[in-house]
């Protein structure tokens, strides 16, 4: 009946479905959740578009990907400028001259660099873990104030136990530019992400509240190929063991004020605060927000088990070795295309998920 059965209506599955449909293919998209858009799902309350599964700021340097998403939504000009608070003092993220000024009182790049160089861990090899990576980049003061305890909260692991690659995502710059991303194109869809996904799936058959594994044999028989965007270890029955993720809990509150924290994203970096960050959703786009209403969400790291929502892959040595075994099975499977954060077990930004879907579609779904 279908050319493609697409399991998961998140960014990878939706992009693949759109590309395939535009190429004349017939697709069926199913999702276990009651809604489309995966973790990008947004919901309107009091005229405020809540990011239900954590903040999503679209950013890319790829003009083709930017042109693609603008087919389905108008994007505002939101720029992410998060703040970090530790013991009542505010620091700018990413690490910039604003951060170094708040930390040391310096006002020139030369002074900042001298402070970092004085404290920086100097190695004659590549950093072996997150702590070494951070100390070699920014030294002890910034590590102890803004990285160490936040990392322990976020990952429930000592920074010495985490791979160095995690901290490489954090921009460091010796300018007074506090734009978190370097990308040329940035913004959030006006009207929320869910509306954008609805446009992406226009004309495509979608079924929600459907558990693929509850009727896998029949679903597989409905299409020439399956596009699977869920957990790759679950697809293969956890036969090599379970891959680990960080999960999250969200505490959301509607507050009868116009402005609660003055910024969309504020991180809380000290060990005595249980949440890692607080989101005030109206600062992403307040164009339709009711007056004297705001919505905040506290984001709290949660222990992982297979029944919880997976957010961040833990790409340590143990999990990487497990994933390699699953990837070998996937590469040999000509009838299933694996794509997205969970199926590829890697941290992807939204534009990278779209890029992966575009690439795999162009290559005919080759997994290798």
VEXDREN-2710 file (C-alpha; in Angstrom, 1 decimal):
% VEXDREN-2710
k/r/px/py/pz
1/UNK/0.0/0.0/0.0
2/UNK/2.8/2.4/0.8
3/UNK/6.3/3.1/-0.4
4/UNK/7.5/4.1/3.1
5/UNK/6.2/3.3/6.6
6/UNK/7.7/6.1/8.7
7/UNK/7.9/5.3/12.4
8/UNK/8.0/8.6/14.3
9/UNK/6.6/12.0/13.4
10/UNK/9.6/14.0/14.7
11/UNK/12.0/16.0/12.7
12/UNK/13.7/13.1/10.8
13/UNK/10.5/11.2/10.1
14/UNK/8.6/14.3/9.0
15/UNK/11.4/15.6/6.8
16/UNK/11.8/12.2/5.1
17/UNK/8.0/11.9/4.6
18/UNK/7.9/15.4/3.0
19/UNK/10.8/14.6/0.7
20/UNK/9.4/11.3/-0.3
21/UNK/5.9/12.7/-0.9
22/UNK/7.3/15.5/-3.0
23/UNK/9.1/12.9/-5.1
24/UNK/5.8/11.1/-5.8
25/UNK/6.1/8.4/-3.1
26/UNK/3.2/7.3/-0.8
27/UNK/4.0/7.4/2.9
28/UNK/2.3/6.5/6.1
29/UNK/3.6/8.2/9.3
30/UNK/2.9/6.6/12.7
31/UNK/3.8/7.8/16.1
32/UNK/3.3/6.3/19.6
33/UNK/2.6/9.7/21.1
34/UNK/-0.8/11.5/20.8
35/UNK/0.8/14.3/18.8
36/UNK/3.1/15.0/15.9
37/UNK/6.4/16.9/16.1
38/UNK/8.3/14.7/18.5
39/UNK/10.3/16.6/21.1
40/UNK/9.7/19.8/19.1
41/UNK/6.1/19.7/20.0
42/UNK/4.7/23.1/21.1
43/UNK/1.4/23.9/22.7
44/UNK/-0.4/27.3/23.0
45/UNK/-1.6/28.5/26.4
46/UNK/-2.6/32.1/27.2
47/UNK/-1.3/33.0/23.7
48/UNK/2.2/31.6/24.7
49/UNK/3.7/28.8/22.6
50/UNK/5.2/26.4/25.2
51/UNK/8.1/24.2/24.2
52/UNK/6.8/21.2/26.0
53/UNK/10.0/19.0/25.8
54/UNK/12.5/21.8/26.4
55/UNK/13.6/24.8/24.4
56/UNK/14.1/24.5/20.6
57/UNK/15.9/27.3/18.8
58/UNK/16.4/26.7/15.1
59/UNK/19.9/27.6/13.8
60/UNK/21.9/26.7/10.8
61/UNK/24.5/27.9/8.3
62/UNK/23.1/25.8/5.6
63/UNK/21.1/28.0/3.1
64/UNK/19.4/25.0/1.6
65/UNK/18.1/23.8/5.0
66/UNK/17.0/27.3/5.9
67/UNK/15.2/27.6/2.7
68/UNK/13.5/24.2/3.3
69/UNK/12.1/25.1/6.8
70/UNK/10.9/28.5/5.5
71/UNK/8.6/26.6/3.1
72/UNK/6.5/25.7/6.1
73/UNK/6.8/28.6/8.6
74/UNK/7.7/32.2/9.0
75/UNK/10.6/32.4/11.4
76/UNK/11.1/35.3/13.9
77/UNK/14.4/36.8/14.7
78/UNK/15.0/35.3/18.1
79/UNK/18.6/35.0/19.2
80/UNK/19.6/32.7/22.1
81/UNK/21.4/34.7/24.8
82/UNK/21.2/32.5/27.9
83/UNK/22.3/33.5/31.4
84/UNK/24.0/31.4/34.0
85/UNK/23.4/32.1/37.7
86/UNK/25.6/30.8/40.5
87/UNK/25.2/31.9/44.1
88/UNK/23.2/35.0/43.1
89/UNK/25.6/36.2/40.4
90/UNK/24.8/36.3/36.7
91/UNK/27.2/35.3/33.9
92/UNK/26.6/35.4/30.2
93/UNK/26.6/32.2/28.1
94/UNK/28.3/31.4/25.9
95/UNK/31.7/32.2/27.5
96/UNK/32.4/35.7/26.2
97/UNK/33.9/39.0/27.3
98/UNK/30.7/39.5/29.4
99/UNK/31.4/36.2/31.2
100/UNK/35.1/37.1/31.8
101/UNK/34.2/40.6/33.0
102/UNK/31.7/39.2/35.5
103/UNK/34.3/36.5/36.6
104/UNK/37.5/38.6/36.9
105/UNK/36.6/42.2/36.1
106/UNK/38.7/42.2/32.9
107/UNK/37.7/44.4/30.0
108/UNK/40.1/43.4/27.2
109/UNK/40.6/40.1/25.3
110/UNK/44.3/40.2/26.3
111/UNK/43.4/40.4/30.0
112/UNK/40.9/37.6/29.6
113/UNK/43.3/35.4/27.7
114/UNK/46.0/35.9/30.3
115/UNK/43.7/34.8/33.1
116/UNK/42.6/31.7/31.2
117/UNK/46.2/30.9/30.2
118/UNK/47.3/31.2/33.9
119/UNK/44.7/28.7/35.0
120/UNK/44.4/26.4/32.0
121/UNK/45.3/22.7/32.3
122/UNK/48.2/22.1/29.9
123/UNK/48.4/18.6/28.5
124/UNK/50.8/16.9/26.1
125/UNK/47.9/14.7/24.9
126/UNK/44.2/15.0/24.0
127/UNK/41.9/15.5/27.0
128/UNK/40.7/12.2/28.3
129/UNK/37.4/13.4/29.7
130/UNK/35.0/16.3/30.1
131/UNK/36.8/17.7/33.1
132/UNK/40.2/17.8/31.4
133/UNK/38.6/19.2/28.2
134/UNK/37.0/22.1/30.2
135/UNK/40.1/22.9/32.2
136/UNK/42.2/22.9/29.1
137/UNK/39.8/25.3/27.4
138/UNK/38.9/27.8/30.2
139/UNK/40.8/27.0/33.4
140/UNK/39.8/26.5/37.0
141/UNK/37.6/29.5/37.9
142/UNK/35.1/29.1/35.0
143/UNK/35.1/25.3/35.4
144/UNK/34.4/25.4/39.1
145/UNK/31.8/28.1/38.8
146/UNK/29.9/27.3/35.6
147/UNK/30.7/23.8/34.5
148/UNK/31.5/21.3/37.2
149/UNK/28.2/21.3/39.3
150/UNK/26.0/21.9/36.3
151/UNK/27.5/18.9/34.5
152/UNK/27.0/16.7/37.6
153/UNK/23.4/17.7/37.7
154/UNK/22.8/17.3/34.0
155/UNK/24.4/13.9/33.6
156/UNK/24.3/12.4/37.1
157/UNK/27.9/11.6/36.6
158/UNK/31.3/13.0/37.6
159/UNK/32.8/15.1/34.8
160/UNK/35.8/12.7/34.9
161/UNK/33.4/9.9/33.7
162/UNK/32.1/11.8/30.7
163/UNK/33.6/12.1/27.2
164/UNK/35.5/15.2/26.3
165/UNK/33.3/15.7/23.2
166/UNK/30.4/16.9/25.2
167/UNK/32.0/20.2/26.3
168/UNK/33.2/21.0/22.7
169/UNK/29.7/22.1/21.9
170/UNK/30.0/25.1/24.3
171/UNK/31.2/28.2/22.4
172/UNK/34.1/30.3/23.8
173/UNK/34.9/33.7/22.4
174/UNK/37.0/36.7/23.2
175/UNK/34.4/39.2/22.0
176/UNK/31.5/41.1/23.5
177/UNK/29.1/38.9/21.4
178/UNK/26.8/36.9/23.6
179/UNK/24.9/35.2/20.8
180/UNK/25.0/31.5/21.8
181/UNK/25.2/30.2/18.2
182/UNK/27.6/31.2/15.5
183/UNK/25.0/30.3/12.7
184/UNK/24.0/32.8/10.1
185/UNK/20.3/31.8/10.2
186/UNK/18.4/31.7/13.5
187/UNK/14.9/31.9/14.8
188/UNK/11.7/30.2/16.0
189/UNK/8.7/29.5/13.9
190/UNK/5.9/32.1/14.4
191/UNK/2.9/30.2/15.7
192/UNK/5.0/27.4/17.2
193/UNK/6.7/24.3/16.0
194/UNK/3.6/22.1/15.9
195/UNK/2.0/24.4/13.3
196/UNK/5.2/24.1/11.2
197/UNK/5.1/20.3/11.4
198/UNK/1.4/20.3/10.4
199/UNK/2.5/22.1/7.2
200/UNK/5.3/19.7/6.6
201/UNK/2.9/16.8/6.9
202/UNK/0.2/18.4/4.7
203/UNK/-1.3/15.8/2.4
204/UNK/0.5/12.9/4.1
205/UNK/-1.4/10.2/6.1
206/UNK/-0.5/10.4/9.8
207/UNK/-1.7/8.1/12.6
208/UNK/-0.9/9.0/16.2
209/UNK/-1.4/6.9/19.4
210/UNK/0.0/3.9/17.4
211/UNK/2.5/1.5/18.9
212/UNK/4.6/0.1/16.1
213/UNK/6.0/-2.7/18.2
214/UNK/2.5/-3.8/19.2
215/UNK/1.8/-4.8/15.6
216/UNK/5.2/-4.7/13.9
217/UNK/4.7/-7.6/11.5
218/UNK/1.6/-6.1/10.0
219/UNK/3.0/-2.6/9.8
220/UNK/6.2/-3.9/8.1
221/UNK/4.1/-5.7/5.5
222/UNK/2.3/-2.4/4.6
223/UNK/5.3/-0.8/2.9
224/UNK/8.3/-1.5/0.7
225/UNK/10.6/0.1/3.2
226/UNK/10.5/1.2/6.9
227/UNK/12.0/4.4/8.1
228/UNK/12.6/3.9/11.8
229/UNK/13.4/6.9/14.1
230/UNK/13.0/5.3/17.5
231/UNK/15.6/3.7/19.8
232/UNK/17.8/1.4/17.7
233/UNK/18.4/-0.9/20.7
234/UNK/14.6/-1.3/21.1
235/UNK/14.2/-2.2/17.4
236/UNK/16.7/-5.0/17.8
237/UNK/15.1/-6.2/21.1
238/UNK/17.9/-4.9/23.3
239/UNK/19.9/-8.0/22.3
240/UNK/23.3/-6.3/22.9
241/UNK/22.1/-4.4/26.0
242/UNK/20.4/-1.1/26.6
243/UNK/21.8/2.2/25.4
244/UNK/21.8/4.9/28.1
245/UNK/20.3/8.4/27.9
246/UNK/19.7/11.4/30.1
247/UNK/16.1/11.9/30.7
248/UNK/14.3/15.1/32.1
249/UNK/11.5/16.1/34.3
250/UNK/9.6/19.4/33.7
251/UNK/7.8/21.5/36.3
252/UNK/5.6/24.1/34.6
253/UNK/3.7/26.9/36.2
254/UNK/1.5/29.7/34.9
255/UNK/2.3/32.9/36.7
256/UNK/0.2/36.1/36.8
257/UNK/2.9/38.5/35.9
258/UNK/4.0/39.9/32.6
259/UNK/7.7/39.1/33.0
260/UNK/9.1/36.6/35.5
261/UNK/12.8/36.2/34.8
262/UNK/13.6/38.6/32.0
263/UNK/15.1/36.1/29.6
264/UNK/14.1/33.0/27.7
265/UNK/16.7/30.7/29.2
266/UNK/18.5/31.0/32.5
267/UNK/20.8/28.2/33.7
268/UNK/21.3/27.5/37.4
269/UNK/24.9/26.2/37.8
270/UNK/25.2/25.7/41.5
271/UNK/24.7/22.3/43.2
272/UNK/22.1/23.5/45.7
273/UNK/19.5/24.2/43.0
274/UNK/17.9/21.0/41.6
275/UNK/17.0/22.3/38.2
276/UNK/19.6/22.9/35.5
277/UNK/17.6/25.7/33.8
278/UNK/14.4/27.7/33.8
279/UNK/12.6/28.6/30.6
280/UNK/10.2/31.5/30.3
281/UNK/8.4/30.6/27.1
282/UNK/7.0/34.0/26.1
283/UNK/10.5/35.4/25.6
284/UNK/10.8/33.1/22.5
285/UNK/7.9/34.9/20.9
286/UNK/5.5/37.2/22.8
287/UNK/3.6/38.4/19.8
288/UNK/0.4/36.7/20.8
289/UNK/1.0/36.4/24.6
290/UNK/-1.7/37.6/27.0
291/UNK/-0.8/40.5/29.3
292/UNK/0.1/39.7/32.9
293/UNK/0.5/36.0/32.1
294/UNK/3.7/34.1/31.7
295/UNK/4.7/30.4/31.8
296/UNK/7.9/29.1/33.3
297/UNK/9.3/25.6/33.1
298/UNK/12.0/24.2/35.4
299/UNK/14.1/21.5/33.7
300/UNK/15.3/18.8/36.1
301/UNK/17.6/15.9/35.1
302/UNK/16.1/12.5/35.7
303/UNK/17.5/9.0/36.0
304/UNK/17.1/6.9/32.9
305/UNK/15.0/3.8/32.3
306/UNK/13.5/2.5/29.1
307/UNK/10.0/3.8/29.9
308/UNK/11.1/7.5/30.2
309/UNK/11.6/9.9/27.3
310/UNK/15.2/9.8/26.0
311/UNK/16.8/13.2/25.5
312/UNK/20.6/13.1/25.5
313/UNK/22.6/10.1/24.4
314/UNK/25.5/9.2/26.8
315/UNK/28.2/8.7/24.3
316/UNK/30.8/7.2/26.7
317/UNK/33.0/4.2/25.7
318/UNK/30.6/1.6/27.0
319/UNK/27.6/2.9/25.2
320/UNK/29.5/3.6/22.0
321/UNK/30.7/0.0/21.9
322/UNK/27.1/-1.2/22.3
323/UNK/25.8/1.1/19.6
324/UNK/28.5/-0.1/17.1
325/UNK/27.0/-3.6/17.4
326/UNK/23.5/-2.3/16.6
327/UNK/24.8/-0.1/13.8
328/UNK/26.4/-3.2/12.1
329/UNK/22.9/-4.8/12.1
330/UNK/21.4/-1.7/10.7
331/UNK/23.9/-1.3/8.0
332/UNK/23.2/-4.9/6.8
333/UNK/19.4/-4.3/6.8
334/UNK/18.3/-3.2/3.3
335/UNK/14.6/-2.9/4.2
336/UNK/14.9/-0.4/7.1
337/UNK/16.3/3.1/7.1
338/UNK/17.5/4.3/10.5
339/UNK/17.6/8.0/11.2
340/UNK/17.5/10.7/13.9
341/UNK/18.9/11.1/17.4
342/UNK/17.6/7.8/18.8
343/UNK/18.2/5.6/15.8
344/UNK/21.7/7.0/15.2
345/UNK/22.5/7.4/18.9
346/UNK/24.0/10.9/18.6
347/UNK/23.3/14.4/19.8
348/UNK/21.8/16.2/16.8
349/UNK/20.6/19.8/16.5
350/UNK/17.4/20.2/14.5
351/UNK/19.2/21.3/11.3
352/UNK/21.5/18.3/11.6
353/UNK/18.5/16.0/11.8
354/UNK/17.1/17.6/8.6
355/UNK/20.5/17.3/6.9
356/UNK/20.7/13.6/7.8
357/UNK/17.2/12.9/6.5
358/UNK/18.0/14.8/3.3
359/UNK/21.2/12.8/2.8
360/UNK/19.6/9.4/3.5
361/UNK/16.7/10.1/1.2
362/UNK/19.1/11.2/-1.6
363/UNK/21.1/8.0/-1.1
364/UNK/18.0/5.8/-1.2
365/UNK/18.0/5.1/2.5
366/UNK/21.5/3.6/2.7
367/UNK/22.4/3.3/6.5
368/UNK/26.2/3.1/6.2
END
